[in-house]
Amino acid sequence: MNIVLTGSLGNIGKPLSQELVQKGHAVTVISSNPERQKEIKAIGAKSAIGTMQDTNFLAQIFTGADIVYLMETMEAVGDSFDKSVDFIGEITRIGQHYKQAIERSGVKKVVHLSSIGAHMDQGNGILLFHHNVEQILRQLPAEVAIKFIRPVGFYSNMLSFIPTIKRQGAIISNYGGDTKEPWVSPEDIATVICEEMDKPFEGRMVRYVASDEVSPNEIADALGKAIGKPDLQWKVISDEQLLTSWLTIGFNEQVAKGFIELQASQGNGNLYEDYYRNRPTLGTVKLADFAQNFARAYHND
């Protein structure tokens, strides 16, 4: 099949591109960075250099594709410390560009990398943009079949703990405890996307992706042991304290408040209500596997 991938060669895009090429598909990878061309070619894929904000470019590249894979990230619109960026607004507009490009190109099969929390129109913090993009894509004609892939929190998000561990000797958040929550590896996400691309497309469907289910205290224990700090604790502070801390170091206010609300939703379980109603089979990459990567990053930081 002729498959077009947005998202360049990121944590998901690279293993996804490799697996699809190995299966014999003709893969085009969209990237905004011309320097990615050599790496994309080395995988055996074709590169298309342009942006997700350019509807004409997207429509041109989508034309003739059997399947288009869509994703949106905060990194595509700005830096989390840039106080002028409206992340939710800008990413929602990317969703509009996707919709228009699909309509103009005639694509009939779409895989959209969405997120946990996309079923919520409030209370999901910064993830609201995923909800918005899903709703925009659902406005496409019925003959456009869409698979919404909703991964849970990425293990790699835990790398943001490193500065706080080094400065304050603990993981610090506005929630914690012994209640398990799901986490996921990009490799398991890529595997699920490949599976879904090989299956029939019909209507609209949602599939969650997770690799492991562990509590904040279990995370602190696993990461602490991996970095040689077996007494590492996951400490809980108030929303207000955490927000003040993040704003003090220069976070975009929308981002800071968005993550505070998101993490509060993790803590009270609201974020996971639909996940547990549609609980997936867990993938192969467990917290113990990621802990070794965390340790390497911690000691090389």
N, C-alpha and C positions, 0 to 999 in steps of 0.2 A: 504494500500500500504506500501511497504518497502521504506522508505525515509531516505537518508543520508544527514546530514547537516554539512557543514564546519562552522567555526567561533565560536565554543564553545557556552557558554551561555552569550553572550554579550547583548547589548541593544536591538538588534533585535532577536538574537538567542534564548534568554530565552522565550519571549512571543510567538515566532514562534514554539518552541518545545512544549510548553504547549498547544497551540491551536491544533497542529497536533495530539498530544497524546490524547487530549480530543475528537478528531474526530475519534479515533480508529485506527490511523496509527501506524505502527511499526517504531519507530524513532531511528536512530543512530546518536549521536552527536560526531563529531570529535573535540578533544581539545588537545592542547599541554601540558596542566597542569593536572597532575595526581590528584591534590587536587579537581578538578571539578567532579570527579567520583561520589562522594556521592550525590552531588546536581543534577547531571544528572539522577542518579537512582531514586532520590526522585520525580522527575517530571514524571517518568514512561518510560524514554528512556534508551537506551543502550549507553555506552560510548566507544569510540575508541581513545586511546591515541597515538598521533603521530603528525607529522608536515606537513604543506602544501608544504614543500620543499622536501619531501620524496615520489617520484613517486611510488615506489614499495608498500609502505604503502597505499597510496591513491587508487591504482588500486585494492589492496586486499579488502579494505573496500567498494569500489564502486561496486564490483562484486556482482550481484544479486539484486541490488537496482532498484526499479521502477523509482525513481526520485532522482537526486542528486542536492543539492543546493550549489552553489559555491559563495564565497565572498573572497575579499582580503582587507586587511587594512594595514595602515602604521605601526600600533603597532605590526603586525606580523613579521616585519623585523628589527625593531629597535626603538630607542628613538629619538625624533625630535631634541634633543640637541647633539646627537652623530654625530660629523662632518665627520666620516669616512663612513657613510652609503650612498649608492646610492639607494634611495628609489624607484625611477622609474625603475631602472634596476632590482633590486631584486624582485619587485612585478611583473614586466613583466615576469620574469623567473618562478614565481609561476603560471602564466597563461600557460606557456609551460608544467609545471608539471601536471596541470589540464587536458590539452588536451591529453597528453600521457596516463594519468590514465583512462580517458574516453575511449580512443581507445582500451586500453588493457582490460578494464572491460566489454565492450559491452553495457554500459549504452546508452539508446536511448532518455531519457527525462532529460533535464537540465534546472534549473532555476539559472540565474546568477545575483547576486546583483551587478549592475554596478553603474553608477552615472550620474547626470546631467553633461553635458560637454563631455560625452563619444563619442558624434558624431564628436568632433573636434580633428584634428590631430595637432593643434597648437593654442596658445592663451588661453588654459585652465589651464596653470600652472601645479601645482602638480597633477591635475586630469588626466594628460596624461596617467598615468599607467592604468586607467580604459579603455581608448580608446584602448591602446595596448592589454589588455587582451581580450576585445571584439573582436578585429581583429583576435587574435589567435584562439579563440573559433569558430569564423566563418569559420575557415579552416577545421573544423571537417566535416566528410561525411554528405551528405544531409539527411540521415536517422536519424541523431541525431537532434531532435527538441530542440530548445533553446528559452527560454523566458528571454529577457534582461530587468531587472527591474531597472529603473533609478530614484532613489530618488533625491530630491533636497537637499539643505543644511539642516543639522540636527539642530533642536532647541538647542541640547546639545552643539553645537559649540559655542553658545553664552556664555557658562560658562567661556570661555577664556577671556571675557570682565572683569571679576571680579577683577583681580589684577590691571588693569589699572583704573577702576572706583575707587578702594580704594586708589591708589597712586596719580592719577591725577584728579579725580572727574569727569571723562567723558569717554565715549566710543570713541576710536580713531581708525580711519581706513583711507585707501586711497580712499574711495568712501563713498557716503552718500546721503542724500536728501530725496525727497518725492516720488520717483518712487518705486512702489511696486515690490516686488520680492517674490518668493515662498520659504517656509520653511516646514519642515516635522518632524513628531514624529515617533520614532521607532515603536510604537504600530500600527500606521497606515500602516507602511511598512510591518510589520508582517501580518496584515490583508490582504493586497493586495497579498502577496506571497501565503498565504493559499488559497485565491480565485483562483489564477492562477494554483496552483497545482491540484485543483479539476476540472479545465476546460480541454478540449481536447488540446493536443499538436500537432502542425503541423508547419513545417518550422521554420522560425525565426521571432520573433516579439519583439517589444519594448513597454514597458508601463512605463510612468512616474508616480511618486507618490509625492503628496504634501498635506499638511494639511491646510495651510493658506497662504495668500498673503498679505504682509505688507511692508511698507517702513522702511528704517533705522530710520527716525524720529519717526515713530509710535512705533518701537521697543524701542527706548530710552524712550519714554513716558510711555509705558507699564511697562518696567523693572524698571524705576525710581520710578514710583508710588508703585510698589510692594515692593521695598526695602526701602521706606520712603525717597526717593530723587526725589520729583516731578519735579525738575528743571534739571534733568539729560539730558545732551546734547550728541548727536552723532557728534563728530568733525572730520573734514576731513583734513588730512595732505598729503604732496606729497609722491609719491612712494619712492623717495630717503630718505626722513625723516623716513618713516616707516621701510624701509630696514635697515637703520643705527641703528635704535632702536632695531630691532630684532637681528641683528648680534652682537650688543653690549651685549645683555643678553645671547648670546651663541647658538643661533639657528644654526642648520645645514644650510649651504648656499643654497643648493638645495631646502630645505624646505622653507626657508625665501623668496627666489626669486620666488618659485613656488606659494606661497600664495599671494604674491604681484601681480603677473600676474593674478591669479585666481580672486582676489577681483577687480582688474581693469576690468576684463571681466564681473563681476557682475554689476559694475557701468555703463559700456557702453551698457549693454544689450546683448552682443554677446553670453554670456553663455546660455541665455534663448531662443534663436531664435527657436531651434527645439522643446523646451518645449511648447512654445506658438502655434506652428503648430500642436502639439499633446497634447493639454492641457487636463489634467485629471480632473475628479470629485474630489473635495477636500475632505480630510478625516475629522475626527471628532475632533481631538485634536488641539485646536486653541492657538494662542499666549497667550491669557489671561490665559489659563490652564498652559502653560509652565512657565509663569511669576511667579506663586506661587512656582514652583519647584526651579526656579532661586533664588527667595528670600530666601528660606531655605538654599540653597547652599551658598549664599552670607553671610548670618548671621552666618553660621557654619564654614566658611572658616578661 
